Amino acid sequence: MFSTAIIVFREVLEAAIIIGIVSAATRDVRGRKLWLTAGVILGLLGSGLVAASTGLIASLASGVGQELFNAGVLGIAVLMLAWHNVWMASHGAQLAISARNVGASIREGRSECSILLVVVGLAVLREGSETVLFLYGISASAASGANGMLFGGLLGTLAGIAVGYTLYAGLLRIPMRWFFAATGVLVMLLAAGMASSAAHFLIQADVLPSLASPLWDTSAQLSEHSVLGMLLHSLIGYDASPAGMQVVFYITVLALISLGMQWAAKPQKSI
């Protein structure tokens, strides 16, 4: 039961944090709730399809289909989050100033909400499918009964949602003059962490070299299995023992998104 609760807590927390940060970052975009809800529903449906096809996915590409699938989902999510930050760099100030301008908000909001659907849907899809796979492994190898797994899963789900909502509620209390900068940094760190995880899966699939594995090991100081470690992993992509290629991906994505945001904000500075 405890192992089930920990696994479900970690996966739900990651999805909840992504949804919370993206939702907070677009709080002035009209129609976002509908698109966020649609993304969650589509992600859950996709997770069910992935769960039903676990055998086929795992057998693809010489047995590394699951790693390639996870890397692909993460790669798309990184692109969407990067585009979100670049978009907000050029439209965030306008949204904050003209939030009550219905026509402009709806017109601008439609462009952003399509990204919300993809990001949230992919987040729920990845975490949901991983949860199903992990729980399947536990049920096949552990002696815990169905009732214990059900209770542990429910406990982990509630705890993950609670922590994710706490972060979301805290973001909403940030003064507007700092809000877009704070959420922009969080989204950028989320994307970098996802890129690092994608590199990890590609290394496991022997698509990329590790460069150095591990580059460092801080598991004794802060384990990824601790509550703080799981929270940092979800927020900023913390890895206690990353490979060198993961660090390259992390830094590269941070640099590219930062440059993209600076480029997108230039027209606003000249006005």
N, C-alpha and C positions, 0 to 999 in steps of 0.2 A: 504493500500500500504506500509506504513512504517513498520508494523509488518511483512509483507511478506519479505521486504528487509532485515530486521534484521535477521530473521530466515535463509534465504538463504545465507546471508553473513557469518553467524556463521558456517553453515554446509560446505559451499564451502571453507572457510578459514581453517577449520580443515583438509579437504582433501588436499588442496593446500600446507599446511605446511608439512604434512606427505610426500607428493610427492616431495616437494622441498628439504627437508632434506635428504631423501633417495637418491634422484637424485644427490645432491651435494656430498654426502658421497661416491658415486660410480662413480665419474666423470671420473676416469681413467679406468673403466671397459668397455671394448669394447662391443658394441651391446646393451648397456643398454637402449638407446632411443626406440628401437623396442619393448623391453619387457615392458618398462614403458607405451608406447602407447597402447600395447595390454592389459595391466592391466587396464588402464583407460576405454578402450572400453568394456572389459568384465565386469568391475564394473558397468558401465552404463546399460549394458544389464541386469545384475543381479538386478539392482535397479528397472528396468521396470518390471521384473518378480515379485519382492517383492511387488511392488505397485499394481500389478494385483491380488495379493494373500493376500492383507492386512486383509481381513475378516477372511480367513482361519488361517493365522498366529496368529492373535489376539485371536482367539477362542481356540487355542491349549493349553493344559496343564492348564485347568481350567481358561482360560482367561489371562494367563501370557505368552502366546507364544511369543509376541513381545519382552518382557524383556529377555526371555531365548535366543531368536534368537540374540538379540544385544549382550548379554553376550558371546555367542558362537563365534560370529564374532570377538569380541574384544579379546577373549582368543587366537584364532588362530593368530591374528595380533601380539599380544604380543610375542608369541612363535617365529614367523618369524622375528620380530625385534630383539629379543634376539639372535637368531642364526646369524642374519646379523652382529651384533656387535662382537660376538665371532669370526665369520669368518674374519671380517676385522682386528681384533686384531692379527690374525696369518698371514694374507695376505696383510694387508694395506701397510706395509713398502715395501714389494716386488712389489706391484702394483706401488707405487710411484717411485721406483728405475727403474723398467723395463717397464714403461708405453709404450715405443716404441718397445718393443720386441713383435712383433705381435703374434707369436706362443704361447708364455707363457700367454699373456694377454687374448687371445681368450680362451685358455684352462681353465684358472682360472676364466675368466669372465662368462663362461657358468654355472659354479657352483653357482655363485652369482646371475645371472640374473633370474634364476628360482624363487629365493626368491623375487626379485623385482616384478615379475608378481603377486605373491600371496599378498604381502603387499599392493601394489598400488590397485589391484583389490578389496581387502577387504575394504580398506579405502574408495574408491569411492562407493562401494556397501552399506556400512553402512551409510555414509553421504547422499548418493542419496536416499536411501529408507526412512531415517528419514525425509529428506526434503519433499518427496512426502506425507508422513503421516501427517506432520505438516501443509502443505499447504491444504491438504484435510480437516483437522479440521478447518482451518481458513475459507475456502470456505463454510463450512457447518454452521458456527456460526456467521460469520461477514457479514456486509452489503456491503463490498467492491466488486466492479464488477470485471469481468474477465480482463479488460484492466488494472485496477489498480494493480491487482496481477501480471500480466505479466510484467508491467513496474517495479514494486518492485522487482520481481524475477531477472530480467535482471540487475538492479542496484546492488542488493546484490551479484550476480554472478561476475560481473566485479570488484566490490570492493574486494571481497574475493580473486580473482585471482591476483589482483594488490598487495595486502599485502603479499600473499604467494610468489609471484615472487620477491618482494623486499627483503624478507628474503633469498631466494635462491641466488639472485645476491650478497647480502652481504656476504654469506658464501663463494662464489667463490673468494672473495677478500682476504680471510684469507691466510697468508703465508703457504706454504706446510708443514713446520716443525710443525705448530700448527693445521693444517687442520684436520687430522684424530682424534686428541684428542678432538677438538671442536665438530665435527660432531658425534663422539662417545658418548659424553655427551648428546647431543641433542636427539639422537636416544634412549639412555637409559631413558631419562626423558619422551620421548614420550611413550615408552613401559610401564613405571610406571604409567603414567597418564591413559593409556588405561586399565591397570589392576585395577586401582581405579574405573574407570567408569564401568568395568565389575562387580566389587563387588557391586556397586550401583544398577545395574540392578538385580543382584541375591538377594540383600536385598529386593528390591521391589517385587520380585517373592516369597519371604518367603523361599528361599533356604538357605540363610545364615542369622545369627543373626547380628544385627547392632553393638552390643557391647556398643556403646554409640551414640546417635543420637539427635543433632549433637555433635561432640567432641569439636568443637569451632564454632564461627560464626563471620566472618569478613566482612559480606555483607555490613555493614554500612561504613566500611573503603574502601572496594574495591568490588563493585558488579560484579557478573559474567556477568551481562547484559551490563556493560560498555565496551567500545572498548578495554581498557587495560585488563579488566577482561576476555573478550573473547579471546584475544590474549594469555594471560597467561594460560587459560584453554586449548587452542589448543597446546601450546608449552610444558608446564610442568604439565598439568592436574590439574591446580588450581581449587579448590572447596571452596567456601566461607563457607560452613557449612557441612563438610564431616562427615560421620559416622566413628566410630572407626575401623570397619572392612575395610573400604576403605584405611585408613592410614596404616593398617597392610599389605594389598596387595601392596600398593605403596612402602613401605620400603622393603618388602620382594623381590619384583622384582628388585629394585635397587641393593640390596645386591647380589642376585643371578647372575645378569648380570655382575656386577663388578667382582665377583669371577670367573665367566666363562671367562671373558676377560683376567684376570691375568693368569689363567691357560693356555689359548691359546697362550699367548705371551711368555711363558717360553721357548719353543724351540728356538725362535728367539734370546733370550738373550744369550743362550749357544753357538750360532754359532759365 
